[in-house]
Amino acid sequence: MKTTERKRRRKGGGAIAGRESKNRKIPRHLLSPSPFPLDRLLAILQAVLPHDLTPTIDIYTQLATLCSLRLLLRTAVVGGDVLEPGAKWKVNFGWEYALKLARSVGFDITDHVAE
């Protein structure tokens, strides 16, 4: 009977004692933004804004303004309509700009960002 003396690989890629892991864990808010559907943007807006202010906002005008300022970009359009639920969007600014903008309007953005 033959036996093999192979070392088993650990699941999860555990780090060896004394060495640092090659893959660093970078917080998500420091990575480049990932595309998201329009429904997600509207849900976040609904959760953040006060309930008495939400019906008075023309959301699609604000969306067009953000696009014209190149702060919001379309990455993928499913079908012909830009505002379809399958369309993907991406923010075109970094975390530092978002912090400065939130501070300028008196909004604490760190309370609403998930790690």
Biopython code that builds the backbone (N, CA, C, O; Angstrom):
import numpy as np
from Bio.PDB.StructureBuilder import StructureBuilder

atoms = [
    (1, "MET", "N", (0.845, -1.165, 0.000)),
    (1, "MET", "CA", (0.000, 0.000, 0.000)),
    (1, "MET", "C", (0.896, 1.235, 0.000)),
    (1, "MET", "O", (1.832, 1.355, 0.790)),
    (2, "LYS", "N", (0.577, 2.137, -0.905)),
    (2, "LYS", "CA", (1.367, 3.361, -0.985)),
    (2, "LYS", "C", (0.629, 4.476, -0.273)),
    (2, "LYS", "O", (-0.598, 4.556, -0.336)),
    (3, "THR", "N", (1.350, 5.313, 0.385)),
    (3, "THR", "CA", (0.776, 6.488, 1.026)),
    (3, "THR", "C", (1.486, 7.727, 0.490)),
    (3, "THR", "O", (2.683, 7.715, 0.204)),
    (4, "THR", "N", (0.739, 8.745, 0.370)),
    (4, "THR", "CA", (1.338, 10.001, -0.070)),
    (4, "THR", "C", (1.421, 10.936, 1.115)),
    (4, "THR", "O", (0.564, 10.936, 1.998)),
    (5, "GLU", "N", (2.440, 11.706, 1.113)),
    (5, "GLU", "CA", (2.639, 12.638, 2.211)),
    (5, "GLU", "C", (2.532, 14.059, 1.678)),
    (5, "GLU", "O", (3.494, 14.826, 1.681)),
    (6, "ARG", "N", (1.338, 14.376, 1.227)),
    (6, "ARG", "CA", (1.085, 15.728, 0.749)),
    (6, "ARG", "C", (0.568, 16.577, 1.903)),
    (6, "ARG", "O", (-0.126, 16.106, 2.804)),
    (7, "LYS", "N", (0.942, 17.849, 1.829)),
    (7, "LYS", "CA", (0.405, 18.774, 2.829)),
    (7, "LYS", "C", (-0.950, 19.262, 2.356)),
    (7, "LYS", "O", (-1.138, 19.577, 1.181)),
    (8, "ARG", "N", (-1.864, 19.318, 3.257)),
    (8, "ARG", "CA", (-3.199, 19.804, 2.922)),
    (8, "ARG", "C", (-3.199, 21.319, 2.896)),
    (8, "ARG", "O", (-2.564, 21.975, 3.722)),
    (9, "ARG", "N", (-3.914, 21.853, 1.942)),
    (9, "ARG", "CA", (-4.072, 23.302, 1.881)),
    (9, "ARG", "C", (-5.182, 23.714, 2.823)),
    (9, "ARG", "O", (-6.204, 23.041, 2.953)),
    (10, "ARG", "N", (-4.956, 24.820, 3.464)),
    (10, "ARG", "CA", (-5.980, 25.351, 4.352)),
    (10, "ARG", "C", (-7.017, 26.086, 3.532)),
    (10, "ARG", "O", (-6.681, 26.819, 2.602)),
    (11, "LYS", "N", (-8.255, 25.891, 3.872)),
    (11, "LYS", "CA", (-9.311, 26.663, 3.231)),
    (11, "LYS", "C", (-9.323, 28.056, 3.851)),
    (11, "LYS", "O", (-9.199, 28.214, 5.066)),
    (12, "GLY", "N", (-9.473, 29.045, 3.009)),
    (12, "GLY", "CA", (-9.499, 30.409, 3.499)),
    (12, "GLY", "C", (-8.140, 31.065, 3.442)),
    (12, "GLY", "O", (-8.040, 32.260, 3.721)),
    (13, "GLY", "N", (-7.092, 30.346, 3.096)),
    (13, "GLY", "CA", (-5.772, 30.947, 2.927)),
    (13, "GLY", "C", (-5.239, 31.583, 4.184)),
    (13, "GLY", "O", (-4.829, 32.744, 4.163)),
    (14, "GLY", "N", (-5.233, 30.851, 5.280)),
    (14, "GLY", "CA", (-4.743, 31.385, 6.536)),
    (14, "GLY", "C", (-3.300, 31.848, 6.435)),
    (14, "GLY", "O", (-2.491, 31.245, 5.729)),
    (15, "ALA", "N", (-2.986, 32.914, 7.139)),
    (15, "ALA", "CA", (-1.642, 33.479, 7.093)),
    (15, "ALA", "C", (-0.701, 32.639, 7.945)),
    (15, "ALA", "O", (-1.088, 32.119, 8.992)),
    (16, "ILE", "N", (0.520, 32.516, 7.490)),
    (16, "ILE", "CA", (1.546, 31.786, 8.225)),
    (16, "ILE", "C", (2.085, 32.702, 9.317)),
    (16, "ILE", "O", (2.281, 33.896, 9.089)),
    (17, "ALA", "N", (2.321, 32.149, 10.490)),
    (17, "ALA", "CA", (2.779, 32.947, 11.619)),
    (17, "ALA", "C", (4.100, 33.626, 11.266)),
    (17, "ALA", "O", (5.012, 32.994, 10.732)),
    (18, "GLY", "N", (4.190, 34.908, 11.568)),
    (18, "GLY", "CA", (5.413, 35.646, 11.304)),
    (18, "GLY", "C", (5.432, 36.342, 9.947)),
    (18, "GLY", "O", (6.300, 37.182, 9.709)),
    (19, "ARG", "N", (4.516, 36.022, 9.066)),
    (19, "ARG", "CA", (4.453, 36.655, 7.748)),
    (19, "ARG", "C", (3.139, 37.416, 7.614)),
    (19, "ARG", "O", (2.106, 37.035, 8.165)),
    (20, "GLU", "N", (3.226, 38.509, 6.857)),
    (20, "GLU", "CA", (2.013, 39.261, 6.597)),
    (20, "GLU", "C", (1.298, 38.666, 5.392)),
    (20, "GLU", "O", (1.924, 38.084, 4.506)),
    (21, "SER", "N", (0.020, 38.817, 5.374)),
    (21, "SER", "CA", (-0.764, 38.340, 4.252)),
    (21, "SER", "C", (-0.446, 39.167, 3.013)),
    (21, "SER", "O", (-0.243, 40.378, 3.109)),
    (22, "LYS", "N", (-0.399, 38.518, 1.840)),
    (22, "LYS", "CA", (-0.111, 39.236, 0.605)),
    (22, "LYS", "C", (-1.306, 40.075, 0.173)),
    (22, "LYS", "O", (-1.138, 41.114, -0.465)),
    (23, "ASN", "N", (-2.501, 39.635, 0.515)),
    (23, "ASN", "CA", (-3.710, 40.372, 0.165)),
    (23, "ASN", "C", (-4.078, 41.295, 1.314)),
    (23, "ASN", "O", (-4.442, 40.840, 2.398)),
    (24, "ARG", "N", (-3.982, 42.589, 1.067)),
    (24, "ARG", "CA", (-4.343, 43.550, 2.094)),
    (24, "ARG", "C", (-5.838, 43.793, 2.063)),
    (24, "ARG", "O", (-6.461, 43.767, 1.002)),
    (25, "LYS", "N", (-6.392, 44.024, 3.201)),
    (25, "LYS", "CA", (-7.814, 44.342, 3.298)),
    (25, "LYS", "C", (-7.963, 45.858, 3.249)),
    (25, "LYS", "O", (-7.622, 46.550, 4.208)),
    (26, "ILE", "N", (-8.473, 46.373, 2.133)),
    (26, "ILE", "CA", (-8.663, 47.804, 1.943)),
    (26, "ILE", "C", (-10.140, 48.110, 2.181)),
    (26, "ILE", "O", (-11.010, 47.411, 1.661)),
    (27, "PRO", "N", (-10.426, 49.149, 2.965)),
    (27, "PRO", "CA", (-11.834, 49.508, 3.175)),
    (27, "PRO", "C", (-12.533, 49.821, 1.853)),
    (27, "PRO", "O", (-11.939, 50.413, 0.953)),
    (28, "ARG", "N", (-13.784, 49.422, 1.747)),
    (28, "ARG", "CA", (-14.520, 49.574, 0.492)),
    (28, "ARG", "C", (-14.687, 51.028, 0.061)),
    (28, "ARG", "O", (-14.717, 51.315, -1.136)),
    (29, "HIS", "N", (-14.794, 51.945, 1.014)),
    (29, "HIS", "CA", (-14.997, 53.341, 0.620)),
    (29, "HIS", "C", (-13.743, 53.959, 0.012)),
    (29, "HIS", "O", (-13.816, 55.036, -0.579)),
    (30, "LEU", "N", (-12.589, 53.296, 0.146)),
    (30, "LEU", "CA", (-11.367, 53.793, -0.473)),
    (30, "LEU", "C", (-11.119, 53.166, -1.851)),
    (30, "LEU", "O", (-10.261, 53.636, -2.598)),
    (31, "LEU", "N", (-11.852, 52.127, -2.184)),
    (31, "LEU", "CA", (-11.730, 51.511, -3.506)),
    (31, "LEU", "C", (-12.502, 52.324, -4.536)),
    (31, "LEU", "O", (-13.288, 53.204, -4.186)),
    (32, "SER", "N", (-12.271, 52.022, -5.798)),
    (32, "SER", "CA", (-13.016, 52.739, -6.831)),
    (32, "SER", "C", (-14.493, 52.346, -6.754)),
    (32, "SER", "O", (-14.822, 51.220, -6.379)),
    (33, "PRO", "N", (-15.373, 53.274, -7.111)),
    (33, "PRO", "CA", (-16.807, 52.986, -7.005)),
    (33, "PRO", "C", (-17.245, 51.914, -7.987)),
    (33, "PRO", "O", (-16.741, 51.842, -9.108)),
    (34, "SER", "N", (-18.169, 51.098, -7.567)),
    (34, "SER", "CA", (-18.686, 50.048, -8.442)),
    (34, "SER", "C", (-20.042, 50.487, -9.004)),
    (34, "SER", "O", (-20.760, 51.258, -8.367)),
    (35, "PRO", "N", (-20.387, 49.996, -10.192)),
    (35, "PRO", "CA", (-21.675, 50.375, -10.796)),
    (35, "PRO", "C", (-22.863, 49.868, -9.973)),
    (35, "PRO", "O", (-22.783, 48.825, -9.325)),
    (36, "PHE", "N", (-23.952, 50.616, -10.011)),
    (36, "PHE", "CA", (-25.159, 50.264, -9.258)),
    (36, "PHE", "C", (-26.382, 50.594, -10.101)),
    (36, "PHE", "O", (-26.315, 51.462, -10.970)),
    (37, "PRO", "N", (-27.495, 49.915, -9.857)),
    (37, "PRO", "CA", (-28.730, 50.234, -10.592)),
    (37, "PRO", "C", (-29.390, 51.499, -10.035)),
    (37, "PRO", "O", (-29.140, 51.900, -8.899)),
    (38, "LEU", "N", (-30.218, 52.102, -10.843)),
    (38, "LEU", "CA", (-30.909, 53.336, -10.461)),
    (38, "LEU", "C", (-31.828, 53.103, -9.260)),
    (38, "LEU", "O", (-32.011, 54.002, -8.439)),
    (39, "ASP", "N", (-32.401, 51.916, -9.153)),
    (39, "ASP", "CA", (-33.283, 51.598, -8.024)),
    (39, "ASP", "C", (-32.554, 51.732, -6.687)),
    (39, "ASP", "O", (-33.132, 52.187, -5.701)),
    (40, "ARG", "N", (-31.295, 51.337, -6.662)),
    (40, "ARG", "CA", (-30.517, 51.426, -5.427)),
    (40, "ARG", "C", (-30.284, 52.887, -5.041)),
    (40, "ARG", "O", (-30.389, 53.248, -3.868)),
    (41, "LEU", "N", (-29.970, 53.724, -6.032)),
    (41, "LEU", "CA", (-29.781, 55.147, -5.771)),
    (41, "LEU", "C", (-31.044, 55.771, -5.193)),
    (41, "LEU", "O", (-30.979, 56.551, -4.242)),
    (42, "LEU", "N", (-32.188, 55.427, -5.765)),
    (42, "LEU", "CA", (-33.463, 55.970, -5.283)),
    (42, "LEU", "C", (-33.795, 55.462, -3.886)),
    (42, "LEU", "O", (-34.358, 56.202, -3.080)),
    (43, "ALA", "N", (-33.458, 54.218, -3.589)),
    (43, "ALA", "CA", (-33.710, 53.668, -2.249)),
    (43, "ALA", "C", (-32.841, 54.348, -1.201)),
    (43, "ALA", "O", (-33.301, 54.624, -0.093)),
    (44, "ILE", "N", (-31.585, 54.617, -1.547)),
    (44, "ILE", "CA", (-30.696, 55.310, -0.611)),
    (44, "ILE", "C", (-31.184, 56.733, -0.372)),
    (44, "ILE", "O", (-31.182, 57.219, 0.760)),
    (45, "LEU", "N", (-31.602, 57.395, -1.448)),
    (45, "LEU", "CA", (-32.126, 58.753, -1.320)),
    (45, "LEU", "C", (-33.355, 58.777, -0.427)),
    (45, "LEU", "O", (-33.496, 59.674, 0.405)),
    (46, "GLN", "N", (-34.229, 57.821, -0.582)),
    (46, "GLN", "CA", (-35.448, 57.720, 0.238)),
    (46, "GLN", "C", (-35.095, 57.491, 1.709)),
    (46, "GLN", "O", (-35.774, 58.015, 2.592)),
    (47, "ALA", "N", (-34.050, 56.721, 1.979)),
    (47, "ALA", "CA", (-33.678, 56.422, 3.357)),
    (47, "ALA", "C", (-32.984, 57.602, 4.041)),
    (47, "ALA", "O", (-33.106, 57.775, 5.253)),
    (48, "VAL", "N", (-32.268, 58.402, 3.279)),
    (48, "VAL", "CA", (-31.481, 59.485, 3.863)),
    (48, "VAL", "C", (-32.285, 60.761, 4.048)),
    (48, "VAL", "O", (-32.109, 61.459, 5.046)),
    (49, "LEU", "N", (-33.163, 61.078, 3.104)),
    (49, "LEU", "CA", (-33.920, 62.331, 3.169)),
    (49, "LEU", "C", (-35.059, 62.253, 4.173)),
    (49, "LEU", "O", (-35.617, 61.183, 4.413)),
    (50, "PRO", "N", (-35.396, 63.389, 4.751)),
    (50, "PRO", "CA", (-36.574, 63.421, 5.628)),
    (50, "PRO", "C", (-37.844, 63.121, 4.826)),
    (50, "PRO", "O", (-37.916, 63.421, 3.635)),
    (51, "HIS", "N", (-38.828, 62.538, 5.475)),
    (51, "HIS", "CA", (-40.048, 62.106, 4.787)),
    (51, "HIS", "C", (-40.863, 63.275, 4.236)),
    (51, "HIS", "O", (-41.546, 63.117, 3.224)),
    (52, "ASP", "N", (-40.807, 64.435, 4.874)),
    (52, "ASP", "CA", (-41.604, 65.558, 4.390)),
    (52, "ASP", "C", (-40.967, 66.247, 3.182)),
    (52, "ASP", "O", (-41.639, 67.026, 2.505)),
    (53, "LEU", "N", (-39.703, 65.986, 2.898)),
    (53, "LEU", "CA", (-39.008, 66.613, 1.786)),
    (53, "LEU", "C", (-39.055, 65.774, 0.513)),
    (53, "LEU", "O", (-38.991, 66.320, -0.588)),
    (54, "THR", "N", (-39.164, 64.474, 0.647)),
    (54, "THR", "CA", (-39.080, 63.565, -0.494)),
    (54, "THR", "C", (-40.104, 63.834, -1.601)),
    (54, "THR", "O", (-39.704, 63.837, -2.765)),
    (55, "PRO", "N", (-41.401, 64.060, -1.326)),
    (55, "PRO", "CA", (-42.348, 64.261, -2.427)),
    (55, "PRO", "C", (-42.132, 65.561, -3.218)),
    (55, "PRO", "O", (-42.585, 65.672, -4.357)),
    (56, "THR", "N", (-41.446, 66.539, -2.622)),
    (56, "THR", "CA", (-41.276, 67.823, -3.292)),
    (56, "THR", "C", (-40.076, 67.862, -4.227)),
    (56, "THR", "O", (-39.909, 68.845, -4.950)),
    (57, "ILE", "N", (-39.244, 66.844, -4.243)),
    (57, "ILE", "CA", (-38.034, 66.834, -5.065)),
    (57, "ILE", "C", (-38.335, 66.221, -6.427)),
    (57, "ILE", "O", (-38.968, 65.170, -6.523)),
    (58, "ASP", "N", (-37.870, 66.896, -7.480)),
    (58, "ASP", "CA", (-37.944, 66.307, -8.808)),
    (58, "ASP", "C", (-36.639, 65.528, -9.014)),
    (58, "ASP", "O", (-35.626, 66.092, -9.425)),
    (59, "ILE", "N", (-36.681, 64.240, -8.725)),
    (59, "ILE", "CA", (-35.490, 63.401, -8.695)),
    (59, "ILE", "C", (-34.836, 63.294, -10.069)),
    (59, "ILE", "O", (-33.610, 63.309, -10.170)),
    (60, "TYR", "N", (-35.623, 63.188, -11.104)),
    (60, "TYR", "CA", (-35.055, 63.019, -12.437)),
    (60, "TYR", "C", (-34.350, 64.283, -12.929)),
    (60, "TYR", "O", (-33.398, 64.187, -13.703)),
    (61, "THR", "N", (-34.795, 65.463, -12.499)),
    (61, "THR", "CA", (-34.080, 66.692, -12.822)),
    (61, "THR", "C", (-32.738, 66.730, -12.107)),
    (61, "THR", "O", (-31.729, 67.143, -12.678)),
    (62, "GLN", "N", (-32.738, 66.298, -10.860)),
    (62, "GLN", "CA", (-31.484, 66.249, -10.108)),
    (62, "GLN", "C", (-30.511, 65.232, -10.713)),
    (62, "GLN", "O", (-29.302, 65.463, -10.747)),
    (63, "LEU", "N", (-31.038, 64.131, -11.180)),
    (63, "LEU", "CA", (-30.218, 63.105, -11.833)),
    (63, "LEU", "C", (-29.595, 63.652, -13.116)),
    (63, "LEU", "O", (-28.425, 63.395, -13.399)),
    (64, "ALA", "N", (-30.371, 64.400, -13.886)),
    (64, "ALA", "CA", (-29.854, 65.011, -15.113)),
    (64, "ALA", "C", (-28.785, 66.052, -14.799)),
    (64, "ALA", "O", (-27.814, 66.184, -15.544)),
    (65, "THR", "N", (-28.951, 66.791, -13.710)),
    (65, "THR", "CA", (-27.952, 67.775, -13.306)),
    (65, "THR", "C", (-26.646, 67.098, -12.915)),
    (65, "THR", "O", (-25.571, 67.553, -13.305)),
    (66, "LEU", "N", (-26.728, 66.025, -12.154)),
    (66, "LEU", "CA", (-25.518, 65.286, -11.774)),
    (66, "LEU", "C", (-24.809, 64.713, -12.998)),
    (66, "LEU", "O", (-23.579, 64.669, -13.040)),
    (67, "CYS", "N", (-25.574, 64.280, -13.984)),
    (67, "CYS", "CA", (-24.976, 63.761, -15.222)),
    (67, "CYS", "C", (-24.302, 64.873, -16.018)),
    (67, "CYS", "O", (-23.219, 64.672, -16.568)),
    (68, "SER", "N", (-24.929, 66.033, -16.085)),
    (68, "SER", "CA", (-24.337, 67.137, -16.842)),
    (68, "SER", "C", (-23.069, 67.660, -16.173)),
    (68, "SER", "O", (-22.176, 68.163, -16.855)),
    (69, "LEU", "N", (-22.979, 67.550, -14.855)),
    (69, "LEU", "CA", (-21.767, 67.933, -14.128)),
    (69, "LEU", "C", (-20.705, 66.833, -14.134)),
    (69, "LEU", "O", (-19.609, 67.016, -13.606)),
    (70, "ARG", "N", (-21.039, 65.699, -14.732)),
    (70, "ARG", "CA", (-20.159, 64.522, -14.820)),
    (70, "ARG", "C", (-19.805, 63.968, -13.433)),
    (70, "ARG", "O", (-18.728, 63.404, -13.242)),
    (71, "LEU", "N", (-20.707, 64.130, -12.480)),
    (71, "LEU", "CA", (-20.540, 63.526, -11.164)),
    (71, "LEU", "C", (-21.171, 62.144, -11.111)),
    (71, "LEU", "O", (-20.861, 61.346, -10.226)),
    (72, "LEU", "N", (-22.050, 61.866, -12.055)),
    (72, "LEU", "CA", (-22.712, 60.581, -12.165)),
    (72, "LEU", "C", (-22.629, 60.149, -13.625)),
    (72, "LEU", "O", (-22.983, 60.908, -14.527)),
    (73, "LEU", "N", (-22.155, 58.915, -13.851)),
    (73, "LEU", "CA", (-21.937, 58.419, -15.202)),
    (73, "LEU", "C", (-22.753, 57.164, -15.450)),
    (73, "LEU", "O", (-22.931, 56.343, -14.549)),
    (74, "ARG", "N", (-23.252, 57.013, -16.676)),
    (74, "ARG", "CA", (-23.903, 55.763, -17.078)),
    (74, "ARG", "C", (-22.814, 54.797, -17.517)),
    (74, "ARG", "O", (-21.940, 55.160, -18.304)),
    (75, "THR", "N", (-22.861, 53.573, -17.015)),
    (75, "THR", "CA", (-21.872, 52.581, -17.434)),
    (75, "THR", "C", (-22.478, 51.548, -18.358)),
    (75, "THR", "O", (-21.796, 51.055, -19.256)),
    (76, "ALA", "N", (-23.731, 51.211, -18.166)),
    (76, "ALA", "CA", (-24.389, 50.219, -19.019)),
    (76, "ALA", "C", (-25.865, 50.569, -19.141)),
    (76, "ALA", "O", (-26.518, 50.916, -18.157)),
    (77, "VAL", "N", (-26.376, 50.474, -20.346)),
    (77, "VAL", "CA", (-27.796, 50.725, -20.585)),
    (77, "VAL", "C", (-28.401, 49.462, -21.168)),
    (77, "VAL", "O", (-27.948, 48.962, -22.198)),
    (78, "VAL", "N", (-29.427, 48.951, -20.504)),
    (78, "VAL", "CA", (-30.137, 47.772, -20.987)),
    (78, "VAL", "C", (-31.365, 48.269, -21.728)),
    (78, "VAL", "O", (-32.220, 48.928, -21.136)),
    (79, "GLY", "N", (-31.464, 47.966, -22.999)),
    (79, "GLY", "CA", (-32.580, 48.469, -23.796)),
    (79, "GLY", "C", (-32.280, 49.881, -24.278)),
    (79, "GLY", "O", (-31.123, 50.301, -24.306)),
    (80, "GLY", "N", (-33.315, 50.608, -24.656)),
    (80, "GLY", "CA", (-33.120, 51.938, -25.203)),
    (80, "GLY", "C", (-33.248, 53.065, -24.203)),
    (80, "GLY", "O", (-32.678, 54.136, -24.413)),
    (81, "ASP", "N", (-33.978, 52.858, -23.125)),
    (81, "ASP", "CA", (-34.249, 53.933, -22.176)),
    (81, "ASP", "C", (-33.169, 53.997, -21.106)),
    (81, "ASP", "O", (-32.766, 52.974, -20.551)),
    (82, "VAL", "N", (-32.706, 55.207, -20.824)),
    (82, "VAL", "CA", (-31.657, 55.407, -19.824)),
    (82, "VAL", "C", (-32.174, 55.161, -18.415)),
    (82, "VAL", "O", (-31.429, 54.676, -17.563)),
    (83, "LEU", "N", (-33.422, 55.483, -18.156)),
    (83, "LEU", "CA", (-33.960, 55.386, -16.804)),
    (83, "LEU", "C", (-34.612, 54.050, -16.500)),
    (83, "LEU", "O", (-35.347, 53.934, -15.519)),
    (84, "GLU", "N", (-34.361, 53.044, -17.316)),
    (84, "GLU", "CA", (-34.872, 51.704, -17.019)),
    (84, "GLU", "C", (-34.184, 51.161, -15.770)),
    (84, "GLU", "O", (-33.059, 51.557, -15.467)),
    (85, "PRO", "N", (-34.842, 50.263, -15.042)),
    (85, "PRO", "CA", (-34.235, 49.722, -13.825)),
    (85, "PRO", "C", (-32.941, 48.950, -14.067)),
    (85, "PRO", "O", (-32.128, 48.833, -13.150)),
    (86, "GLY", "N", (-32.725, 48.425, -15.257)),
    (86, "GLY", "CA", (-31.520, 47.646, -15.528)),
    (86, "GLY", "C", (-30.300, 48.485, -15.845)),
    (86, "GLY", "O", (-29.196, 47.947, -15.927)),
    (87, "ALA", "N", (-30.464, 49.806, -16.030)),
    (87, "ALA", "CA", (-29.335, 50.678, -16.351)),
    (87, "ALA", "C", (-28.399, 50.772, -15.153)),
    (87, "ALA", "O", (-28.851, 50.864, -14.012)),
    (88, "LYS", "N", (-27.103, 50.748, -15.411)),
    (88, "LYS", "CA", (-26.102, 50.838, -14.348)),
    (88, "LYS", "C", (-25.491, 52.234, -14.334)),
    (88, "LYS", "O", (-25.271, 52.838, -15.384)),
    (89, "TRP", "N", (-25.220, 52.737, -13.141)),
    (89, "TRP", "CA", (-24.657, 54.063, -12.936)),
    (89, "TRP", "C", (-23.412, 53.955, -12.072)),
    (89, "TRP", "O", (-23.219, 52.959, -11.374)),
    (90, "LYS", "N", (-22.572, 54.973, -12.117)),
    (90, "LYS", "CA", (-21.338, 54.977, -11.337)),
    (90, "LYS", "C", (-21.019, 56.416, -10.954)),
    (90, "LYS", "O", (-21.150, 57.326, -11.774)),
    (91, "VAL", "N", (-20.600, 56.620, -9.713)),
    (91, "VAL", "CA", (-20.194, 57.964, -9.294)),
    (91, "VAL", "C", (-18.804, 58.249, -9.837)),
    (91, "VAL", "O", (-17.995, 57.337, -10.005)),
    (92, "ASN", "N", (-18.530, 59.521, -10.113)),
    (92, "ASN", "CA", (-17.279, 59.895, -10.750)),
    (92, "ASN", "C", (-16.456, 60.816, -9.850)),
    (92, "ASN", "O", (-15.832, 61.766, -10.323)),
    (93, "PHE", "N", (-16.462, 60.527, -8.560)),
    (93, "PHE", "CA", (-15.668, 61.304, -7.613)),
    (93, "PHE", "C", (-15.203, 60.390, -6.496)),
    (93, "PHE", "O", (-15.726, 59.290, -6.321)),
    (94, "GLY", "N", (-14.219, 60.852, -5.744)),
    (94, "GLY", "CA", (-13.624, 60.038, -4.692)),
    (94, "GLY", "C", (-14.204, 60.302, -3.319)),
    (94, "GLY", "O", (-15.088, 61.140, -3.141)),
    (95, "TRP", "N", (-13.683, 59.565, -2.355)),
    (95, "TRP", "CA", (-14.154, 59.634, -0.981)),
    (95, "TRP", "C", (-13.887, 61.003, -0.363)),
    (95, "TRP", "O", (-14.718, 61.509, 0.390)),
    (96, "GLU", "N", (-12.743, 61.610, -0.669)),
    (96, "GLU", "CA", (-12.412, 62.916, -0.091)),
    (96, "GLU", "C", (-13.406, 63.984, -0.540)),
    (96, "GLU", "O", (-13.825, 64.827, 0.252)),
    (97, "TYR", "N", (-13.776, 63.938, -1.816)),
    (97, "TYR", "CA", (-14.744, 64.898, -2.335)),
    (97, "TYR", "C", (-16.112, 64.698, -1.667)),
    (97, "TYR", "O", (-16.800, 65.668, -1.346)),
    (98, "ALA", "N", (-16.491, 63.459, -1.467)),
    (98, "ALA", "CA", (-17.769, 63.179, -0.806)),
    (98, "ALA", "C", (-17.770, 63.692, 0.631)),
    (98, "ALA", "O", (-18.776, 64.228, 1.095)),
    (99, "LEU", "N", (-16.652, 63.534, 1.339)),
    (99, "LEU", "CA", (-16.557, 64.048, 2.710)),
    (99, "LEU", "C", (-16.669, 65.571, 2.740)),
    (99, "LEU", "O", (-17.387, 66.129, 3.570)),
    (100, "LYS", "N", (-15.954, 66.247, 1.824)),
    (100, "LYS", "CA", (-16.005, 67.711, 1.789)),
    (100, "LYS", "C", (-17.408, 68.209, 1.457)),
    (100, "LYS", "O", (-17.897, 69.165, 2.059)),
    (101, "LEU", "N", (-18.045, 67.553, 0.498)),
    (101, "LEU", "CA", (-19.395, 67.948, 0.117)),
    (101, "LEU", "C", (-20.384, 67.732, 1.265)),
    (101, "LEU", "O", (-21.237, 68.581, 1.522)),
    (102, "ALA", "N", (-20.264, 66.594, 1.953)),
    (102, "ALA", "CA", (-21.161, 66.308, 3.078)),
    (102, "ALA", "C", (-20.952, 67.305, 4.220)),
    (102, "ALA", "O", (-21.917, 67.743, 4.848)),
    (103, "ARG", "N", (-19.699, 67.662, 4.488)),
    (103, "ARG", "CA", (-19.431, 68.644, 5.543)),
    (103, "ARG", "C", (-19.979, 70.019, 5.188)),
    (103, "ARG", "O", (-20.445, 70.752, 6.061)),
    (104, "SER", "N", (-19.922, 70.368, 3.902)),
    (104, "SER", "CA", (-20.387, 71.695, 3.493)),
    (104, "SER", "C", (-21.896, 71.866, 3.665)),
    (104, "SER", "O", (-22.370, 72.988, 3.848)),
    (105, "VAL", "N", (-22.651, 70.778, 3.610)),
    (105, "VAL", "CA", (-24.103, 70.866, 3.808)),
    (105, "VAL", "C", (-24.536, 70.391, 5.193)),
    (105, "VAL", "O", (-25.732, 70.324, 5.477)),
    (106, "GLY", "N", (-23.570, 70.060, 6.060)),
    (106, "GLY", "CA", (-23.891, 69.667, 7.429)),
    (106, "GLY", "C", (-24.451, 68.265, 7.558)),
    (106, "GLY", "O", (-25.319, 68.021, 8.396)),
    (107, "PHE", "N", (-23.966, 67.332, 6.735)),
    (107, "PHE", "CA", (-24.454, 65.954, 6.747)),
    (107, "PHE", "C", (-23.298, 65.044, 7.144)),
    (107, "PHE", "O", (-22.224, 65.110, 6.545)),
    (108, "ASP", "N", (-23.510, 64.191, 8.155)),
    (108, "ASP", "CA", (-22.460, 63.267, 8.601)),
    (108, "ASP", "C", (-22.533, 61.987, 7.777)),
    (108, "ASP", "O", (-23.331, 61.095, 8.068)),
    (109, "ILE", "N", (-21.709, 61.907, 6.766)),
    (109, "ILE", "CA", (-21.769, 60.780, 5.826)),
    (109, "ILE", "C", (-21.221, 59.488, 6.426)),
    (109, "ILE", "O", (-21.598, 58.401, 5.987)),
    (110, "THR", "N", (-20.349, 59.584, 7.410)),
    (110, "THR", "CA", (-19.759, 58.369, 7.987)),
    (110, "THR", "C", (-20.793, 57.519, 8.723)),
    (110, "THR", "O", (-20.589, 56.319, 8.907)),
    (111, "ASP", "N", (-21.903, 58.132, 9.146)),
    (111, "ASP", "CA", (-22.970, 57.350, 9.802)),
    (111, "ASP", "C", (-23.708, 56.464, 8.805)),
    (111, "ASP", "O", (-24.307, 55.465, 9.202)),
    (112, "HIS", "N", (-23.678, 56.810, 7.521)),
    (112, "HIS", "CA", (-24.470, 56.112, 6.520)),
    (112, "HIS", "C", (-23.647, 55.214, 5.602)),
    (112, "HIS", "O", (-24.197, 54.604, 4.684)),
    (113, "VAL", "N", (-22.351, 55.123, 5.834)),
    (113, "VAL", "CA", (-21.484, 54.297, 4.983)),
    (113, "VAL", "C", (-21.235, 52.966, 5.687)),
    (113, "VAL", "O", (-20.824, 52.926, 6.847)),
    (114, "ALA", "N", (-21.492, 51.879, 4.961)),
    (114, "ALA", "CA", (-21.252, 50.535, 5.508)),
    (114, "ALA", "C", (-19.850, 50.086, 5.120)),
    (114, "ALA", "O", (-19.409, 50.310, 3.992)),
    (115, "GLU", "N", (-19.170, 49.467, 6.032)),
    (115, "GLU", "CA", (-17.812, 48.954, 5.756)),
    (115, "GLU", "C", (-17.862, 47.623, 5.081)),
    (115, "GLU", "O", (-16.818, 47.046, 4.777)),
]
sb = StructureBuilder()
sb.init_structure("model")
sb.init_model(0)
sb.init_chain("A")
sb.init_seg("    ")
for serial, (resi, resn, name, xyz) in enumerate(atoms, 1):
    if name == "N":
        sb.init_residue(resn, " ", resi, " ")
    sb.init_atom(name, np.array(xyz, "f"), 0.0, 1.0, " ", f" {name:<3s}", serial, name[0])
structure = sb.get_structure()
